[in-house]
Every structure is written in structure tokens, then in C-alpha cells.
Amino acid sequence: MVKMMDSARAAGPGPSETRPLFVMAFGPSLVTLLITFVVGAVVLLTSSTGLGAIAPTVAGLWLAVHQVPVTVSDITLGVLPLVPTIALVAGVARAARRAGGEGRPLAELRSVLLCAIAGPALFTAIALAVVNDAAGRFTIGTPPPLTAFLCTIGVHLGAALLGLAPAYWRDAAHFLHLPTLVDDCARLAGRALLTFGVVGVAIVVVRLVIRWETVFELVRSGNDAVGMISLVLLSLLYLPNVVIGAAALPLGAGVQLGPISMSLFSAAPGRAPGVPILAVLPQGPSPWYLLPLLVVPAFVAVRVGRRCAARSLDLGPTVTTVAVTALLTAAGFTAAAFVAGGELGGFGYAGADLLQVFLFTLGWVGLVGVLAALVLQQAGESRAVRAARRAEEEAPSGYTTYADEPDAIDDGATVEIEPVERGDRAEDSADDLREHDESAADTGDFDALAEQPTEEVRPVSRPARRATSAPAASKRERNIADIEELDSYTFGQ
């Protein structure tokens, strides 16, 4: 059976293996193109433009879904909605999980990753050619080809790795010789980022509820039903961008939209685009109820410190684990803020301050996390820390003695070794040999002992002792007694 599988694998992938790879290469891309075609057609028909510009519109939407900056009428739009990109990542990850399966060698996953980037790169090349051809007839501009290909490969390759990670993460970590703490730190960093995301959603919802009048005014600015629906859909598409920006506020980082800036301590109001979701921006001083949000990063740091303190009771490993977790959290938060922000035409940069996000996340999780871990280790208030301390105290000391080693056969009987004479020797020869033996042992002449002929020995089992009032000898005492008897016989002591 194994030979048949090896020969089939050597012959190449069969139809059952080729179909998932084909879906991996073209499935998510074709679905994305179909959706962009429908959306582009609806936009062109509702704007009374006609379908003459459907090709460059679909090409531009394809690039926008992959977070490639789009230029229209000499205005570069770098802040692109994340909802279509998140949906595309989910589809690619699902296709990669089906194509990769489980239990395959890591070398066979290269075909899955190559298919994940080959098909989308082909469609990106076609989209660039269409946009470049339409640049002279329409107001759309051609983005840098290198940026377009890098963004496309980054989105699809990251999504494919995300889909393969649950089944092959441990194999990849073993192949790369990564320590086990990296897995634990990655999980802690993911939970920390999820906590910040939940807080960001709560901030946006609360701000929208407080400023509901401004939200309805911005929605009514769409004039007719089509315009209002378009504004609401546009706000929903940009919801993840706003949530990521709001999640950076508890850290103390600043968020800006051109001349508008906001943080927990200050705010600079200004004129914003007429999108309902932007009603969360301040129109005056920073609200006082945002100051208690400083508890959020402190809570996250204490949780990280608590888990790291329970992982190891030593200072060095604890600090290392907290530092790696803080670095992964800061890197992930900064990457999310980078994707969510960008240039917004004439308004300038929109999004969170990337340097502040990285440094403040690293400081909160790293410094406060180490302090919390040390305090919990010393005080022992955490249940996990107490459990780890009990496990360490009950662990063996590490020193091994003869009495600690398990016996191969331990039936409780003591075995005595007695010499047995060979053949029918004369009684006087035995006496002479015994005298020679004792004299050699008394003088310590080991050379004389070495010259003596070897003797056969046979084990003689002692009769089982009857139960007496004296306590039974322990295993350690029996072993020590056997060793002393063997030494006295060998060295004649």
C-alpha cells in the first residue's frame, strides 16, 4: 500500500489534488472580479455614466481591494476600505486550508503557496494594463507596478499562510527550530490585540450613539435614496479602519485626519469629509470620559504578566516571555494601523500615528507586564502562579542516587553470593588458597589477587523472613546492605 502511494505521488498530482490547487489559484480571484463587476456596473448606472468605463472601473476596484493606492482626477486615495480586503482574505484562507489538507510534508505546501500568488498576480498584471490604457481617456491614474504586485502578493500570501497555520504551525515551528515560548507569546499577543479591537468597537459605538444627530444629518446629505444608501454602505466599508484608529486611543497615541487630531488628552477639531462614520471625530476638546480608557492597556499588560509569571518562576524566562509578547503585540498593532491608514487626497494623512502606536504598545505591555509578573511571583496572589510554585516544589531535585533508581526485579528477597569450589580438590589445597587469599587481602596486594584463578559463584537465596515485631527494612537500607556485602567480599574487608 505504501509503495502504491509513493508511486502515485511520484507520478504527479492526480485530478483530486489538482482541483484544489486550481481553485486556490483562480477561485477567490474570479469571485472578487465578479463582485467588482457587479458593484462597478451599479455605480456607473446609478451615476448615469454608462457602461463604457466598466473595464477601467473593474480594474481600479480590483486594485483597491488589494489596498493599492488609486489615483482619480489627480487625487490619490490611500485610505481604502478594509471590509472587502477582509472578505478576500477569509476566502483565500479557506481555499488554502482545503488545498493544504492535513498531515502533508511542508515541502508539498509550496505548490499551494505558489498557486495562491500566481493567479492573483496574473489578474493584477491585466488590471495594470487596462488602467494604463484607460489613463489617456479617463481620469484614472496608473499606480506604480511594483506597489501593485507587492500589495497583491502580500494579501494573498498572508491569507494563505493564515489558512495553513492551524494545521501546520507546529511543524513549521519545529522546522525553523523556534522555541516553544514563541507559540505561547503569539497566542498572548493575539488575545491582547483582540482586546484592543473590542475596546475600539465599543468606543466607536458609544461615540455614534452620543452624536446620533450629526450621523443623521450626514446621512440626509445624500439628498435622494441612492445617495443615502451609498453613504451608509461607504460608512460600513470603512468601519474597520475607524475601529483600528479608535483602538489606538487607550494607548495614548494620537489619531489624525488631516488637520483634525485627537487623543485622550487633547483634540483639534476641523472640517471632515461628509461620511456618517466620521461623526466619531471630536468637534471640541477631548471628552473627559475617555481618560479612564488608560485602564485598558494596563489590564492587558497585567494579563500578559500573569500568564508569563505562571509559565516560569525564574526571572530570566519571565522577562523574555513578556518582552517577546510585547514585541509581537506592538508589531501586529502597528501593521494593522498601517493598513488602516494612508493618504486621503487633499486632507493629508488619515490614521493613527504609527511610531506612537509601536512605542506605546511596547511600553505598556513590556514594562507594565514585567512589573506585574514580578509582583505576582513575589506575592503569589495569582492562582496560576501558586499552581506553578507547587509544581516546582513537588518536582524532583535532580540528584540521582542508587536508592532512587528503579530495580529491574524487586521481589523483596535478598540474594547472597557464595563461592563454590570447582571439582574434587584436596582439602589442604583449599586451606592454602584461603590463607593466601586472606594474606593478600590484608596486605592490600591487588596484583596477587589478580593472579588467582577465577571461581564460579552461584546465588543462594535466603529463606524468607518471618514477620516479626521489628519494622521491615526499607528499599534504600536493603540496597545499602547488598552493596556493603559485595564490597566486603571483593576487597576482603
BELTA-V413212 format. One record per residue. N is the residue number from 1. RES is the residue in one letter. PHI is phi in whole degrees, 0 to 359 (* if undefined). PSI is psi in whole degrees, 0 to 359 (NA if undefined). OMEGA is omega in radians with two decimals (999 if undefined). Layout:
# BELTA-V413212
n={N;N}
res={RES;RES}
phi={PHI;PHI}
psi={PSI;PSI}
omega={OMEGA;OMEGA}
This chain:
# BELTA-V413212
n={1;2;3;4;5;6;7;8;9;10;11;12;13;14;15;16;17;18;19;20;21;22;23;24;25;26;27;28;29;30;31;32;33;34;35;36;37;38;39;40;41;42;43;44;45;46;47;48;49;50;51;52;53;54;55;56;57;58;59;60;61;62;63;64;65;66;67;68;69;70;71;72;73;74;75;76;77;78;79;80;81;82;83;84;85;86;87;88;89;90;91;92;93;94;95;96;97;98;99;100;101;102;103;104;105;106;107;108;109;110;111;112;113;114;115;116;117;118;119;120;121;122;123;124;125;126;127;128;129;130;131;132;133;134;135;136;137;138;139;140;141;142;143;144;145;146;147;148;149;150;151;152;153;154;155;156;157;158;159;160;161;162;163;164;165;166;167;168;169;170;171;172;173;174;175;176;177;178;179;180;181;182;183;184;185;186;187;188;189;190;191;192;193;194;195;196;197;198;199;200;201;202;203;204;205;206;207;208;209;210;211;212;213;214;215;216;217;218;219;220;221;222;223;224;225;226;227;228;229;230;231;232;233;234;235;236;237;238;239;240;241;242;243;244;245;246;247;248;249;250;251;252;253;254;255;256;257;258;259;260;261;262;263;264;265;266;267;268;269;270;271;272;273;274;275;276;277;278;279;280;281;282;283;284;285;286;287;288;289;290;291;292;293;294;295;296;297;298;299;300;301;302;303;304;305;306;307;308;309;310;311;312;313;314;315;316;317;318;319;320;321;322;323;324;325;326;327;328;329;330;331;332;333;334;335;336;337;338;339;340;341;342;343;344;345;346;347;348;349;350;351;352;353;354;355;356;357;358;359;360;361;362;363;364;365;366;367;368;369;370;371;372;373;374;375;376;377;378;379;380;381;382;383;384;385;386;387;388;389;390;391;392;393;394;395;396;397;398;399;400;401;402;403;404;405;406;407;408;409;410;411;412;413;414;415;416;417;418;419;420;421;422;423;424;425;426;427;428;429;430;431;432;433;434;435;436;437;438;439;440;441;442;443;444;445;446;447;448;449;450;451;452;453;454;455;456;457;458;459;460;461;462;463;464;465;466;467;468;469;470;471;472;473;474;475;476;477;478;479;480;481;482;483;484;485;486;487;488;489;490;491;492;493}
res={M;V;K;M;M;D;S;A;R;A;A;G;P;G;P;S;E;T;R;P;L;F;V;M;A;F;G;P;S;L;V;T;L;L;I;T;F;V;V;G;A;V;V;L;L;T;S;S;T;G;L;G;A;I;A;P;T;V;A;G;L;W;L;A;V;H;Q;V;P;V;T;V;S;D;I;T;L;G;V;L;P;L;V;P;T;I;A;L;V;A;G;V;A;R;A;A;R;R;A;G;G;E;G;R;P;L;A;E;L;R;S;V;L;L;C;A;I;A;G;P;A;L;F;T;A;I;A;L;A;V;V;N;D;A;A;G;R;F;T;I;G;T;P;P;P;L;T;A;F;L;C;T;I;G;V;H;L;G;A;A;L;L;G;L;A;P;A;Y;W;R;D;A;A;H;F;L;H;L;P;T;L;V;D;D;C;A;R;L;A;G;R;A;L;L;T;F;G;V;V;G;V;A;I;V;V;V;R;L;V;I;R;W;E;T;V;F;E;L;V;R;S;G;N;D;A;V;G;M;I;S;L;V;L;L;S;L;L;Y;L;P;N;V;V;I;G;A;A;A;L;P;L;G;A;G;V;Q;L;G;P;I;S;M;S;L;F;S;A;A;P;G;R;A;P;G;V;P;I;L;A;V;L;P;Q;G;P;S;P;W;Y;L;L;P;L;L;V;V;P;A;F;V;A;V;R;V;G;R;R;C;A;A;R;S;L;D;L;G;P;T;V;T;T;V;A;V;T;A;L;L;T;A;A;G;F;T;A;A;A;F;V;A;G;G;E;L;G;G;F;G;Y;A;G;A;D;L;L;Q;V;F;L;F;T;L;G;W;V;G;L;V;G;V;L;A;A;L;V;L;Q;Q;A;G;E;S;R;A;V;R;A;A;R;R;A;E;E;E;A;P;S;G;Y;T;T;Y;A;D;E;P;D;A;I;D;D;G;A;T;V;E;I;E;P;V;E;R;G;D;R;A;E;D;S;A;D;D;L;R;E;H;D;E;S;A;A;D;T;G;D;F;D;A;L;A;E;Q;P;T;E;E;V;R;P;V;S;R;P;A;R;R;A;T;S;A;P;A;A;S;K;R;E;R;N;I;A;D;I;E;E;L;D;S;Y;T;F;G;Q}
phi={*;295;296;296;293;294;293;292;291;291;288;114;290;274;299;292;269;284;299;297;292;294;296;298;283;238;299;299;291;293;297;297;296;296;294;295;295;295;296;297;295;295;296;292;289;288;267;57;268;95;270;293;256;292;296;294;293;295;296;294;293;300;294;293;298;269;62;271;305;248;248;230;54;63;245;271;255;263;271;251;297;267;299;298;293;296;296;295;299;297;294;293;297;293;295;293;295;288;289;282;65;219;77;269;297;296;296;282;280;297;295;295;292;294;293;294;252;290;298;299;297;296;293;293;298;295;297;296;294;294;295;296;289;274;296;280;252;236;271;277;252;271;285;300;300;298;298;296;291;295;295;295;295;297;295;285;293;297;293;295;296;295;287;275;300;301;267;234;295;293;295;294;295;293;293;273;59;278;294;293;293;296;296;296;294;296;293;296;295;297;293;295;295;295;296;298;296;297;295;299;298;297;297;296;297;296;294;293;292;295;252;295;295;296;298;292;297;292;292;291;290;285;69;253;295;296;295;297;297;297;294;295;296;296;295;294;294;267;301;299;299;292;295;295;296;291;293;281;296;300;289;99;284;266;237;223;222;66;283;275;222;205;210;291;251;206;207;236;289;184;272;244;302;279;251;303;294;280;293;288;291;285;244;193;298;297;298;292;286;275;298;298;293;297;292;297;297;295;297;298;295;294;298;297;297;296;294;290;293;284;287;208;268;271;292;299;300;295;297;297;296;295;295;295;297;296;294;295;295;296;295;294;294;295;297;296;294;294;292;283;254;149;280;241;57;285;284;97;285;229;141;277;289;295;295;295;299;294;293;292;296;297;291;297;290;285;289;294;295;296;299;295;296;295;296;294;293;286;280;68;282;282;297;293;294;297;295;295;292;296;296;290;290;276;289;296;290;102;267;246;243;298;288;279;284;290;278;292;226;231;256;84;263;266;256;249;260;237;290;236;286;268;62;256;275;290;291;289;295;293;294;298;296;293;295;297;296;293;295;294;288;291;277;77;278;285;296;295;295;292;281;290;291;288;235;284;232;228;284;239;279;284;297;298;285;281;294;239;286;287;291;291;291;284;297;294;295;298;296;296;297;297;294;295;296;293;293;294;288;289;259;68;273}
psi={318;321;321;320;320;318;323;322;322;330;346;168;138;185;324;334;333;326;313;326;322;318;322;321;321;344;298;327;319;321;319;317;322;316;318;326;316;315;317;320;319;317;316;321;321;336;7;34;329;167;12;333;26;323;306;332;315;320;319;321;324;315;322;324;328;19;32;123;133;137;121;125;44;18;118;125;102;340;100;147;143;344;313;323;320;319;320;317;319;319;318;320;321;318;322;322;322;321;326;328;212;148;15;151;152;330;331;349;351;324;324;315;322;319;329;332;341;310;309;324;324;314;327;320;319;318;320;321;319;315;319;323;326;354;330;342;338;179;7;145;158;122;164;128;321;318;319;315;321;318;318;313;320;317;311;321;318;321;321;317;324;323;328;344;315;327;336;11;316;321;319;320;321;322;322;1;42;139;159;337;338;320;314;319;322;321;317;320;321;319;323;316;324;322;315;322;318;319;321;318;318;320;316;316;316;317;322;323;318;322;44;330;316;324;314;326;318;325;318;344;353;357;289;181;320;318;318;315;321;318;320;316;321;321;319;324;327;5;314;325;315;323;318;320;320;328;338;344;316;336;340;1;156;148;135;156;86;239;347;131;155;142;183;339;339;164;142;99;165;187;129;161;151;58;130;327;337;5;348;344;151;150;14;206;160;131;141;332;358;342;320;351;347;343;334;304;329;319;316;317;320;320;316;315;322;314;320;325;327;338;323;139;1;150;315;303;326;313;320;316;317;320;317;319;317;320;317;320;315;319;317;319;318;320;318;319;326;317;324;341;185;187;135;68;230;349;336;208;140;125;186;154;115;318;318;321;315;309;317;321;316;320;314;304;322;303;308;325;317;316;316;321;316;318;317;324;320;317;328;29;336;138;321;322;319;320;318;323;320;319;322;323;327;353;151;154;337;348;134;128;172;325;337;340;138;141;146;317;119;88;8;356;140;133;130;133;122;142;146;128;149;137;195;79;159;151;327;327;323;321;319;318;322;320;319;324;312;321;320;324;324;323;349;21;93;335;320;322;323;331;346;148;150;154;147;145;148;142;138;116;132;146;147;135;141;153;125;180;340;147;149;145;143;169;320;318;319;317;318;320;319;319;319;319;320;322;318;326;321;314;1;26;NA}
omega={3.13;3.11;3.12;3.12;3.13;3.12;3.10;3.12;3.12;3.14;3.11;-3.11;3.11;-3.13;-3.12;3.11;-3.12;-3.09;3.09;3.11;3.09;3.09;3.13;-3.06;-2.97;-3.07;-3.14;-3.13;3.13;3.09;3.11;3.12;3.12;-3.14;3.12;3.09;3.14;-3.13;3.12;3.12;3.12;-3.13;-3.11;-3.13;3.14;3.11;3.11;3.12;-3.07;-3.10;3.13;-3.12;-3.08;-3.11;3.11;3.10;3.11;3.12;3.10;3.10;3.08;3.11;-3.13;3.11;3.12;3.06;3.04;3.14;-3.09;3.13;3.11;-3.13;3.11;3.08;-3.11;3.11;3.14;3.08;-3.08;-3.09;-3.07;-3.11;3.09;3.14;3.11;3.10;3.11;3.12;3.12;3.12;3.13;3.12;3.12;3.10;3.12;3.12;3.11;-3.13;-3.12;-3.11;3.14;3.05;3.12;3.07;-3.12;-3.13;-3.12;3.13;3.12;3.13;3.11;-3.13;3.11;3.10;-3.12;-3.10;-3.07;-3.13;3.11;3.10;3.08;3.13;3.09;3.09;3.10;3.14;3.10;3.11;3.13;-3.14;3.12;3.12;-3.11;-3.09;-3.13;-3.09;-3.13;-3.05;-3.12;3.13;-3.12;3.11;3.08;-3.11;-3.13;3.10;-3.13;-3.13;3.13;3.11;3.14;-3.14;3.14;-3.13;-3.05;3.11;3.09;3.11;3.11;3.09;3.10;3.11;3.14;-3.03;-3.10;-3.07;-3.00;-3.11;-3.11;3.10;3.12;3.11;3.09;3.13;3.14;3.12;3.11;3.09;-3.10;-3.12;3.13;3.12;3.12;-3.14;3.11;3.11;3.12;3.11;3.09;3.10;3.11;3.12;3.10;3.10;3.09;3.11;3.11;3.11;3.09;3.09;3.14;3.13;-3.12;-3.13;-3.13;-3.14;3.11;3.11;-3.13;-3.08;-3.10;3.14;3.11;3.12;-3.13;3.08;3.11;3.11;-3.14;3.10;3.07;3.06;-3.09;-3.07;-3.13;3.13;3.12;3.13;3.13;3.13;3.12;3.11;3.11;3.09;3.11;3.12;-3.12;-3.11;3.10;3.10;-3.13;-3.14;3.13;3.08;3.12;3.13;3.11;-3.11;-3.14;3.11;-3.02;3.14;3.13;3.08;-3.09;3.03;-3.04;3.13;-3.13;3.09;-3.09;3.00;3.12;-3.00;-3.11;3.13;3.09;-3.10;3.12;-3.11;-3.10;3.05;-3.06;3.08;-3.03;-3.09;-3.13;3.04;3.11;-3.13;-3.08;3.03;-3.14;3.12;3.14;-3.11;-3.11;-3.07;3.07;-3.10;3.10;3.11;3.06;3.09;-3.06;3.12;3.08;3.10;3.12;-3.12;3.12;3.09;3.11;3.12;3.13;3.14;3.14;3.10;3.10;-3.13;3.14;3.14;3.10;-3.08;-3.08;3.11;3.14;3.13;3.13;-3.13;3.12;-3.13;3.12;3.10;3.12;3.14;3.12;3.12;3.13;3.13;3.12;3.12;3.13;3.10;3.11;3.11;3.11;3.14;-3.08;-3.09;3.14;3.14;-3.14;3.07;-3.12;3.12;-3.09;-3.06;3.09;3.13;-3.13;3.08;-3.02;-3.13;3.11;3.13;-3.12;-3.08;-3.11;3.08;3.12;3.14;-3.12;-3.05;-3.09;-3.05;-3.14;3.11;3.10;3.12;3.13;3.13;3.14;3.13;3.14;3.10;-3.14;-3.10;-3.13;-3.09;-3.08;3.12;3.12;3.12;3.11;3.11;3.11;3.12;3.10;3.13;3.14;3.13;-3.14;3.14;3.10;-3.07;3.14;3.11;-3.06;3.07;3.12;-3.12;-3.13;-3.08;3.13;3.10;3.09;3.08;-3.13;-3.13;3.09;-3.13;3.11;-3.10;3.13;-3.12;3.13;3.10;3.11;-3.13;3.10;2.99;3.12;3.13;3.11;-3.08;3.13;3.10;3.10;3.13;3.12;-3.13;3.13;3.10;3.10;3.13;-3.08;3.12;3.13;-3.14;-3.11;-3.11;-3.12;-3.13;-3.13;3.09;3.11;3.08;-3.13;-3.11;-3.12;3.10;-3.14;-3.14;3.06;3.07;3.10;3.13;3.09;-3.12;3.06;3.10;-3.13;3.13;3.10;3.13;3.11;3.14;-3.14;3.13;3.14;3.14;3.13;3.13;-3.13;3.13;3.11;3.14;3.13;3.12;3.10;-3.14;3.13;3.11;3.13;3.12;-3.12;3.10;-3.07;-3.04;3.07;-3.13;999}
